[in-house]
Amino acid sequence: MLRRTILSLILAASAAHAGQIVLSGTLTADDDIAWIPFSVPVSGTVSIRTLSYASGGFDPVLSLFDAAGLQPLLASNEDAPGTCGVDNPADISTGLCLDSALSLALPAGAYSLAITESFNYPLGPFLSSGFLMDGAGNFTGGPFLDVTGSQRTGDWVVQLNLPDPPAPEPGSLLLSSAALLALSLRRYRKSV
């Protein structure tokens, strides 16, 4: 029991510093929107990219707002900048590189990321402005036909790279670990 508790504490501590989050889902129609709320723990550069199109999904658009939607659109991207390559792989069937990417400095806080299909762009600068194809159903004639007329899926994958919080000083980490170990031992002794 004690070993399991310590292992859990070590795993939780290592996970707390992980700066990369990968999420996935599926849209059911061309005009659907996948909303991803997330928090930035400390000010720094946030990188967001889709991994959808290269694996058979639809042609995605990323739109980033603050969580309340009160500030103007922070950033939007349809196709990742640059050429096809490791960071922007080509789809096997079309040869196109149509995944999206954003990279920007953000203050610590809460944000909302919208993933939509190509041509379903934010209508205005605010979240409340809506999106161009709201209520249009399968506007590509598909669902999920890309610019070449290729049938795609409604699947999306997004990778968020968040800035890591500063590492605790070794002395405070050691003190915290010792305190947690003492609590675990005390609880273990009471249960025996």
GROMACS elastic network, one bead per residue, 0.5 to 0.9 nm:
[ bonds ]
;  ai    aj funct       b0    kb
    1     4     6  0.51534   500
    1     5     6  0.62558   500
    1     6     6  0.87793   500
    1   188     6  0.79626   500
    2     5     6  0.50891   500
    2     6     6  0.62935   500
    2     7     6  0.86158   500
    2   181     6  0.87672   500
    2   184     6  0.68804   500
    2   185     6  0.73271   500
    2   188     6  0.71516   500
    3     6     6  0.52036   500
    3     7     6  0.60949   500
    3     8     6  0.85092   500
    4     7     6  0.50883   500
    4     8     6  0.60564   500
    4     9     6  0.86110   500
    5     8     6  0.50810   500
    5     9     6  0.62376   500
    5    10     6  0.87387   500
    5   181     6  0.87791   500
    5   184     6  0.73842   500
    6     9     6  0.50249   500
    6    10     6  0.62529   500
    6    11     6  0.86420   500
    6   180     6  0.85573   500
    6   181     6  0.73414   500
    6   184     6  0.83096   500
    7    10     6  0.50994   500
    7    11     6  0.61417   500
    7    12     6  0.85199   500
    8    11     6  0.51234   500
    8    12     6  0.60207   500
    8    13     6  0.85218   500
    9    12     6  0.51063   500
    9    13     6  0.61193   500
    9    14     6  0.86810   500
    9   177     6  0.85387   500
    9   180     6  0.84334   500
   10    13     6  0.51455   500
   10    14     6  0.62918   500
   10    15     6  0.86520   500
   11    14     6  0.52024   500
   11    15     6  0.61177   500
   11    16     6  0.85883   500
   12    15     6  0.51096   500
   12    16     6  0.61105   500
   12    17     6  0.89989   500
   13    16     6  0.52155   500
   13    17     6  0.70033   500
   14    17     6  0.56162   500
   14    18     6  0.68459   500
   15    18     6  0.51612   500
   15    19     6  0.87620   500
   16    19     6  0.84021   500
   16   164     6  0.88980   500
   16   165     6  0.89512   500
   17   164     6  0.59600   500
   17   165     6  0.69162   500
   17   166     6  0.87705   500
   17   167     6  0.80525   500
   18    21     6  0.79435   500
   18   162     6  0.84417   500
   18   164     6  0.70207   500
   19   160     6  0.79277   500
   19   161     6  0.54664   500
   19   163     6  0.59864   500
   19   164     6  0.54815   500
   19   165     6  0.87754   500
   20   159     6  0.69148   500
   20   160     6  0.56027   500
   20   162     6  0.61987   500
   20   163     6  0.88043   500
   21   158     6  0.82073   500
   21   159     6  0.56940   500
   21   160     6  0.50950   500
   21   161     6  0.64893   500
   21   162     6  0.80281   500
   22   157     6  0.70802   500
   22   158     6  0.57283   500
   22   160     6  0.63569   500
   22   161     6  0.87930   500
   23    36     6  0.88056   500
   23   156     6  0.83567   500
   23   157     6  0.57335   500
   23   158     6  0.54244   500
   23   159     6  0.65330   500
   23   160     6  0.83447   500
   24    52     6  0.88686   500
   24   155     6  0.73724   500
   24   156     6  0.54849   500
   24   158     6  0.62858   500
   24   159     6  0.88517   500
   25    34     6  0.78930   500
   25   154     6  0.82254   500
   25   155     6  0.58006   500
   25   156     6  0.54893   500
   25   157     6  0.67145   500
   26    34     6  0.81093   500
   26    57     6  0.89558   500
   26   153     6  0.81477   500
   26   154     6  0.50238   500
   26   156     6  0.59192   500
   26   157     6  0.88057   500
   27    30     6  0.73818   500
   27    31     6  0.84998   500
   27    32     6  0.58342   500
   27    33     6  0.71284   500
   27    34     6  0.70367   500
   27   116     6  0.86026   500
   27   153     6  0.84787   500
   27   155     6  0.63705   500
   27   156     6  0.77044   500
   28    31     6  0.85185   500
   28    32     6  0.66567   500
   28   143     6  0.82897   500
   28   154     6  0.61728   500
   28   155     6  0.88971   500
   29    32     6  0.54617   500
   29    33     6  0.89820   500
   29   137     6  0.59840   500
   29   138     6  0.55745   500
   29   139     6  0.86846   500
   29   142     6  0.87290   500
   29   143     6  0.60732   500
   29   144     6  0.75130   500
   29   154     6  0.73486   500
   30    33     6  0.85909   500
   30    58     6  0.88648   500
   30   116     6  0.79199   500
   30   117     6  0.61596   500
   30   118     6  0.87365   500
   30   120     6  0.82798   500
   30   133     6  0.84295   500
   30   136     6  0.79486   500
   30   137     6  0.58990   500
   30   139     6  0.61501   500
   30   140     6  0.69096   500
   30   141     6  0.89658   500
   30   142     6  0.78824   500
   30   143     6  0.58683   500
   30   144     6  0.60245   500
   30   145     6  0.88461   500
   30   154     6  0.79818   500
   31   116     6  0.72642   500
   31   117     6  0.71004   500
   31   120     6  0.67996   500
   31   131     6  0.87109   500
   31   132     6  0.88953   500
   31   133     6  0.57686   500
   31   134     6  0.58283   500
   31   135     6  0.65607   500
   31   136     6  0.61018   500
   31   137     6  0.53110   500
   31   138     6  0.64527   500
   31   139     6  0.72087   500
   32   115     6  0.86879   500
   32   116     6  0.66704   500
   32   117     6  0.78851   500
   32   120     6  0.89735   500
   32   133     6  0.89571   500
   32   134     6  0.78662   500
   32   135     6  0.86963   500
   32   137     6  0.79398   500
   33   114     6  0.63173   500
   33   115     6  0.57726   500
   33   116     6  0.51304   500
   33   117     6  0.80258   500
   33   120     6  0.89148   500
   34   113     6  0.80394   500
   34   114     6  0.56562   500
   34   115     6  0.50633   500
   34   116     6  0.67069   500
   34   156     6  0.88572   500
   35   112     6  0.66136   500
   35   113     6  0.57330   500
   35   115     6  0.66147   500
   36   111     6  0.83222   500
   36   112     6  0.56220   500
   36   114     6  0.64393   500
   36   115     6  0.81049   500
   37    67     6  0.70001   500
   37   110     6  0.73034   500
   37   111     6  0.57801   500
   37   113     6  0.62800   500
   37   114     6  0.88464   500
   38    67     6  0.82150   500
   38   109     6  0.86029   500
   38   110     6  0.59078   500
   38   111     6  0.54773   500
   38   112     6  0.63676   500
   38   113     6  0.78271   500
   39    67     6  0.88206   500
   39   108     6  0.73599   500
   39   109     6  0.55759   500
   39   111     6  0.60601   500
   39   112     6  0.87180   500
   39   162     6  0.86922   500
   40    43     6  0.70446   500
   40    44     6  0.83272   500
   40    46     6  0.80606   500
   40   106     6  0.77067   500
   40   107     6  0.73299   500
   40   109     6  0.53068   500
   40   110     6  0.63768   500
   40   111     6  0.77745   500
   40   162     6  0.63623   500
   40   163     6  0.72296   500
   40   164     6  0.89712   500
   41   107     6  0.86627   500
   41   108     6  0.53701   500
   41   109     6  0.68428   500
   41   110     6  0.88343   500
   41   162     6  0.78067   500
   41   163     6  0.71924   500
   41   164     6  0.73241   500
   41   165     6  0.63886   500
   42   106     6  0.85542   500
   42   107     6  0.67061   500
   42   109     6  0.78219   500
   42   162     6  0.85654   500
   42   163     6  0.64580   500
   42   164     6  0.71503   500
   42   165     6  0.58611   500
   42   166     6  0.84869   500
   43    46     6  0.88682   500
   43   105     6  0.72823   500
   43   106     6  0.56804   500
   43   109     6  0.82777   500
   43   163     6  0.71586   500
   43   165     6  0.88598   500
   44   104     6  0.81691   500
   44   105     6  0.52281   500
   44   106     6  0.56774   500
   44   107     6  0.65457   500
   44   108     6  0.77568   500
   44   162     6  0.77719   500
   44   163     6  0.55354   500
   44   164     6  0.85560   500
   45   103     6  0.67378   500
   45   104     6  0.53583   500
   45   106     6  0.61763   500
   45   107     6  0.87772   500
   45   161     6  0.83680   500
   45   162     6  0.70548   500
   45   163     6  0.62338   500
   46   102     6  0.79358   500
   46   103     6  0.56042   500
   46   104     6  0.55274   500
   46   105     6  0.60633   500
   46   106     6  0.66673   500
   46   160     6  0.72589   500
   46   161     6  0.57158   500
   46   162     6  0.50581   500
   46   163     6  0.64757   500
   47   101     6  0.74098   500
   47   102     6  0.56578   500
   47   104     6  0.66442   500
   47   105     6  0.87869   500
   47   159     6  0.80837   500
   47   160     6  0.59337   500
   47   161     6  0.50538   500
   47   162     6  0.68723   500
   48    62     6  0.85057   500
   48   100     6  0.82312   500
   48   101     6  0.55604   500
   48   102     6  0.50934   500
   48   103     6  0.62997   500
   48   104     6  0.89619   500
   48   158     6  0.70368   500
   48   159     6  0.56648   500
   48   161     6  0.62703   500
   48   162     6  0.86627   500
   49    62     6  0.82295   500
   49    80     6  0.79714   500
   49    87     6  0.89275   500
   49    99     6  0.73232   500
   49   100     6  0.55667   500
   49   102     6  0.63020   500
   49   103     6  0.85338   500
   49   157     6  0.85165   500
   49   158     6  0.57008   500
   49   159     6  0.53990   500
   49   160     6  0.68054   500
   49   161     6  0.87841   500
   50    53     6  0.77563   500
   50    60     6  0.74192   500
   50    61     6  0.87975   500
   50    62     6  0.82409   500
   50    80     6  0.89575   500
   50    99     6  0.55167   500
   50   100     6  0.54204   500
   50   101     6  0.64778   500
   50   156     6  0.72683   500
   50   157     6  0.55769   500
   50   159     6  0.61766   500
   50   160     6  0.88901   500
   51    54     6  0.63522   500
   51    55     6  0.69872   500
   51    57     6  0.85899   500
   51    88     6  0.83134   500
   51    89     6  0.84125   500
   51    99     6  0.63065   500
   51   100     6  0.81003   500
   51   156     6  0.71854   500
   51   157     6  0.51890   500
   51   158     6  0.59706   500
   51   159     6  0.74063   500
   52    55     6  0.54150   500
   52    56     6  0.65437   500
   52    58     6  0.67778   500
   52    59     6  0.76118   500
   52    60     6  0.74676   500
   52    98     6  0.87662   500
   52    99     6  0.64587   500
   52   100     6  0.88720   500
   52   155     6  0.67222   500
   52   157     6  0.51316   500
   52   158     6  0.74445   500
   53    56     6  0.52745   500
   53    58     6  0.55314   500
   53    59     6  0.56195   500
   53    60     6  0.72667   500
   53    89     6  0.88014   500
   53    90     6  0.81183   500
   53    91     6  0.64320   500
   53    96     6  0.85845   500
   53    97     6  0.74493   500
   53    98     6  0.60454   500
   53    99     6  0.54495   500
   53   100     6  0.88680   500
   53   152     6  0.82585   500
   53   155     6  0.87022   500
   53   156     6  0.78100   500
   53   157     6  0.88787   500
   54    57     6  0.71583   500
   54    88     6  0.82355   500
   54    89     6  0.59926   500
   54    90     6  0.54325   500
   54    92     6  0.70199   500
   54    93     6  0.89283   500
   54    95     6  0.87346   500
   54    96     6  0.79623   500
   54    97     6  0.68675   500
   54    98     6  0.74884   500
   54    99     6  0.69967   500
   55    90     6  0.87988   500
   55    91     6  0.63701   500
   55    92     6  0.79423   500
   55   155     6  0.89027   500
   56    91     6  0.69801   500
   56    92     6  0.83654   500
   56    93     6  0.82489   500
   56   151     6  0.87570   500
   56   152     6  0.57350   500
   56   153     6  0.62397   500
   56   154     6  0.88408   500
   56   155     6  0.77771   500
   57    60     6  0.83058   500
   57   144     6  0.81365   500
   57   152     6  0.53198   500
   57   154     6  0.57685   500
   57   156     6  0.59993   500
   57   157     6  0.85611   500
   58    98     6  0.88648   500
   58    99     6  0.88904   500
   58   117     6  0.64343   500
   58   118     6  0.79754   500
   58   144     6  0.57503   500
   58   145     6  0.73954   500
   58   146     6  0.68085   500
   58   151     6  0.85199   500
   58   152     6  0.53625   500
   58   153     6  0.58385   500
   58   154     6  0.58795   500
   58   155     6  0.68621   500
   58   156     6  0.73005   500
   59    78     6  0.79239   500
   59    79     6  0.83699   500
   59    98     6  0.58912   500
   59    99     6  0.65137   500
   59   100     6  0.82976   500
   59   116     6  0.84186   500
   59   117     6  0.57021   500
   59   118     6  0.54964   500
   59   144     6  0.81595   500
   59   145     6  0.86489   500
   59   146     6  0.64238   500
   59   147     6  0.85928   500
   59   152     6  0.84001   500
   60    77     6  0.86994   500
   60    78     6  0.62852   500
   60    79     6  0.78372   500
   60    98     6  0.74584   500
   60    99     6  0.62254   500
   60   100     6  0.62914   500
   60   115     6  0.64129   500
   60   116     6  0.56514   500
   60   118     6  0.55403   500
   60   156     6  0.78305   500
   61    76     6  0.71893   500
   61    77     6  0.57228   500
   61    79     6  0.73963   500
   61    99     6  0.80714   500
   61   100     6  0.61715   500
   61   101     6  0.87183   500
   61   114     6  0.79301   500
   61   115     6  0.56654   500
   61   116     6  0.51674   500
   61   117     6  0.58163   500
   61   118     6  0.57054   500
   61   119     6  0.80695   500
   61   120     6  0.76526   500
   61   121     6  0.73652   500
   62    75     6  0.80166   500
   62    76     6  0.53826   500
   62    77     6  0.53193   500
   62    78     6  0.64279   500
   62   100     6  0.64833   500
   62   101     6  0.73285   500
   62   102     6  0.77008   500
   62   113     6  0.68965   500
   62   114     6  0.58164   500
   62   115     6  0.50087   500
   62   116     6  0.67577   500
   62   117     6  0.89351   500
   62   121     6  0.88403   500
   63    73     6  0.72946   500
   63    74     6  0.77003   500
   63    75     6  0.58766   500
   63    77     6  0.67266   500
   63    78     6  0.88272   500
   63   102     6  0.89701   500
   63   112     6  0.84069   500
   63   113     6  0.57863   500
   63   114     6  0.50874   500
   63   115     6  0.66661   500
   63   116     6  0.81780   500
   63   121     6  0.79857   500
   63   122     6  0.73946   500
   64    73     6  0.62139   500
   64    74     6  0.54715   500
   64    75     6  0.52730   500
   64    76     6  0.62408   500
   64   102     6  0.89120   500
   64   111     6  0.72095   500
   64   112     6  0.59999   500
   64   114     6  0.63817   500
   65    68     6  0.79050   500
   65    69     6  0.57895   500
   65    70     6  0.82978   500
   65    71     6  0.71856   500
   65    72     6  0.71031   500
   65    73     6  0.51625   500
   65    74     6  0.54516   500
   65    75     6  0.74493   500
   65   111     6  0.58451   500
   65   112     6  0.52390   500
   65   113     6  0.63534   500
   65   114     6  0.81149   500
   65   126     6  0.78233   500
   65   127     6  0.68897   500
   66    69     6  0.52572   500
   66    70     6  0.70106   500
   66    71     6  0.63825   500
   66    72     6  0.81786   500
   66    73     6  0.78134   500
   66    74     6  0.73833   500
   66   109     6  0.81131   500
   66   110     6  0.62775   500
   66   112     6  0.58109   500
   66   113     6  0.84949   500
   66   127     6  0.87673   500
   67    70     6  0.80408   500
   67   109     6  0.82861   500
   67   110     6  0.51545   500
   67   113     6  0.86031   500
   68    71     6  0.77968   500
   68   110     6  0.81823   500
   68   111     6  0.77183   500
   68   112     6  0.81366   500
   68   127     6  0.83395   500
   69    72     6  0.73863   500
   69    73     6  0.80270   500
   69   111     6  0.84573   500
   69   112     6  0.79497   500
   69   126     6  0.60400   500
   69   128     6  0.70374   500
   70    73     6  0.89612   500
   70   126     6  0.64925   500
   70   127     6  0.73277   500
   70   128     6  0.84531   500
   71    74     6  0.76941   500
   71   125     6  0.78842   500
   71   126     6  0.64885   500
   71   127     6  0.83628   500
   72    75     6  0.89845   500
   72   124     6  0.82521   500
   72   127     6  0.77559   500
   73    76     6  0.75735   500
   73   122     6  0.83056   500
   73   124     6  0.78924   500
   73   126     6  0.58150   500
   73   127     6  0.72653   500
   74   125     6  0.85042   500
   75   102     6  0.73740   500
   75   103     6  0.89409   500
   75   104     6  0.83031   500
   76   101     6  0.86580   500
   76   102     6  0.73065   500
   76   121     6  0.85369   500
   76   122     6  0.86005   500
   77    80     6  0.69593   500
   77    81     6  0.88124   500
   77   100     6  0.58836   500
   77   101     6  0.63032   500
   77   102     6  0.65566   500
   78    98     6  0.75552   500
   78    99     6  0.73051   500
   78   100     6  0.52233   500
   78   101     6  0.76816   500
   78   117     6  0.88621   500
   78   118     6  0.67987   500
   78   119     6  0.87537   500
   78   121     6  0.89206   500
   79    97     6  0.76369   500
   79    98     6  0.51657   500
   79    99     6  0.55007   500
   79   101     6  0.69065   500
   80    83     6  0.83197   500
   80    87     6  0.89027   500
   80    88     6  0.68952   500
   80    97     6  0.79994   500
   80    98     6  0.69785   500
   80    99     6  0.59441   500
   80   102     6  0.76014   500
   81    88     6  0.85756   500
   81   100     6  0.81289   500
   81   101     6  0.74419   500
   82    85     6  0.86388   500
   82    88     6  0.80753   500
   83    88     6  0.71898   500
   83    97     6  0.78471   500
   84    87     6  0.75837   500
   84    88     6  0.51042   500
   84    89     6  0.55701   500
   84    90     6  0.61090   500
   84    96     6  0.79646   500
   84    97     6  0.57533   500
   85    88     6  0.50358   500
   85    89     6  0.51423   500
   85    90     6  0.73542   500
   85    97     6  0.85375   500
   86    89     6  0.55927   500
   86    90     6  0.89767   500
   88    97     6  0.61580   500
   88    98     6  0.79402   500
   88    99     6  0.67137   500
   88   100     6  0.83762   500
   88   101     6  0.87732   500
   89    96     6  0.83093   500
   89    97     6  0.59105   500
   89    98     6  0.85658   500
   89    99     6  0.80557   500
   90    93     6  0.87645   500
   90    94     6  0.78148   500
   90    95     6  0.52480   500
   90    96     6  0.51078   500
   90    98     6  0.76462   500
   90    99     6  0.87083   500
   91    94     6  0.56362   500
   91    95     6  0.50447   500
   91    96     6  0.55942   500
   91    97     6  0.63650   500
   91    98     6  0.81872   500
   92    95     6  0.55735   500
   92    96     6  0.81104   500
   93    96     6  0.83742   500
   93   150     6  0.86716   500
   94    97     6  0.86845   500
   94   148     6  0.79096   500
   94   150     6  0.77392   500
   97   100     6  0.89729   500
  106   109     6  0.81948   500
  115   156     6  0.82212   500
  115   158     6  0.87584   500
  116   119     6  0.82749   500
  116   120     6  0.59844   500
  116   121     6  0.74672   500
  117   120     6  0.56934   500
  117   121     6  0.82897   500
  117   144     6  0.79443   500
  117   154     6  0.89013   500
  118   121     6  0.73882   500
  118   146     6  0.81405   500
  118   147     6  0.89835   500
  119   132     6  0.74382   500
  119   133     6  0.74494   500
  120   123     6  0.87299   500
  120   131     6  0.60052   500
  120   132     6  0.52060   500
  120   133     6  0.51158   500
  120   134     6  0.77200   500
  121   124     6  0.88998   500
  121   130     6  0.86943   500
  121   131     6  0.54641   500
  121   132     6  0.54358   500
  121   133     6  0.75590   500
  122   125     6  0.73608   500
  122   126     6  0.81288   500
  122   127     6  0.76757   500
  122   129     6  0.71923   500
  122   130     6  0.59932   500
  122   132     6  0.60974   500
  123   126     6  0.81788   500
  123   127     6  0.86956   500
  123   129     6  0.56299   500
  123   130     6  0.56288   500
  123   132     6  0.53684   500
  124   127     6  0.76094   500
  124   128     6  0.82221   500
  124   129     6  0.51365   500
  124   130     6  0.72093   500
  124   131     6  0.79547   500
  125   128     6  0.86201   500
  125   129     6  0.69963   500
  126   129     6  0.53787   500
  126   130     6  0.78664   500
  127   130     6  0.61199   500
  127   131     6  0.85839   500
  128   131     6  0.89886   500
  130   133     6  0.87643   500
  130   134     6  0.70951   500
  131   134     6  0.55006   500
  132   136     6  0.88207   500
  133   136     6  0.52408   500
  133   137     6  0.78528   500
  133   139     6  0.75396   500
  134   137     6  0.77492   500
  136   139     6  0.57361   500
  137   140     6  0.87777   500
  137   143     6  0.84574   500
  138   141     6  0.58220   500
  138   142     6  0.59206   500
  138   143     6  0.50971   500
  138   144     6  0.74619   500
  139   142     6  0.73067   500
  139   143     6  0.75517   500
  139   144     6  0.86893   500
  140   143     6  0.63100   500
  140   144     6  0.64027   500
  140   145     6  0.56635   500
  140   146     6  0.74854   500
  140   147     6  0.87798   500
  140   149     6  0.87476   500
  141   144     6  0.77909   500
  141   145     6  0.68456   500
  142   145     6  0.50888   500
  142   146     6  0.87700   500
  142   149     6  0.87158   500
  142   151     6  0.71862   500
  142   152     6  0.86646   500
  143   151     6  0.77496   500
  143   152     6  0.79335   500
  143   153     6  0.80766   500
  143   154     6  0.80596   500
  144   150     6  0.82697   500
  144   151     6  0.60697   500
  144   152     6  0.51548   500
  144   153     6  0.60970   500
  144   154     6  0.64770   500
  145   148     6  0.76673   500
  145   149     6  0.52595   500
  145   150     6  0.53645   500
  145   152     6  0.58013   500
  145   153     6  0.85346   500
  146   149     6  0.52316   500
  146   150     6  0.55104   500
  146   151     6  0.68127   500
  146   152     6  0.69628   500
  147   150     6  0.74182   500
  148   151     6  0.89339   500
  152   155     6  0.85079   500
  153   156     6  0.85309   500
  164   167     6  0.81718   500
  165   168     6  0.88601   500
  166   169     6  0.89796   500
  167   170     6  0.85443   500
  168   171     6  0.81781   500
  168   172     6  0.64833   500
  168   173     6  0.60699   500
  169   172     6  0.54543   500
  169   173     6  0.62518   500
  169   174     6  0.86706   500
  170   173     6  0.51020   500
  170   174     6  0.60830   500
  170   175     6  0.85790   500
  171   174     6  0.51661   500
  171   175     6  0.61618   500
  171   176     6  0.86271   500
  172   176     6  0.60388   500
  172   177     6  0.84867   500
  173   176     6  0.51186   500
  173   177     6  0.60893   500
  173   178     6  0.85430   500
  174   177     6  0.51179   500
  174   178     6  0.61094   500
  174   179     6  0.86207   500
  175   178     6  0.51219   500
  175   179     6  0.62059   500
  175   180     6  0.86964   500
  176   179     6  0.51260   500
  176   180     6  0.62215   500
  176   181     6  0.85702   500
  177   180     6  0.51377   500
  177   181     6  0.60784   500
  177   182     6  0.85859   500
  178   181     6  0.50380   500
  178   182     6  0.61246   500
  178   183     6  0.86392   500
  179   182     6  0.51006   500
  179   183     6  0.62522   500
  179   184     6  0.86339   500
  180   183     6  0.51157   500
  180   184     6  0.61485   500
  180   185     6  0.86296   500
  181   184     6  0.50329   500
  181   185     6  0.61412   500
  181   186     6  0.85439   500
  182   185     6  0.51168   500
  182   186     6  0.60859   500
  182   187     6  0.85750   500
  183   186     6  0.50770   500
  183   187     6  0.61446   500
  183   188     6  0.84890   500
  184   187     6  0.51353   500
  184   188     6  0.60120   500
  184   189     6  0.86247   500
  185   189     6  0.61089   500
  185   190     6  0.86245   500
  186   189     6  0.52310   500
  186   190     6  0.63626   500
  186   191     6  0.88274   500
  187   190     6  0.51891   500
  187   191     6  0.63677   500
  187   192     6  0.89126   500
  188   191     6  0.52595   500
  188   192     6  0.64859   500
  189   192     6  0.52888   500
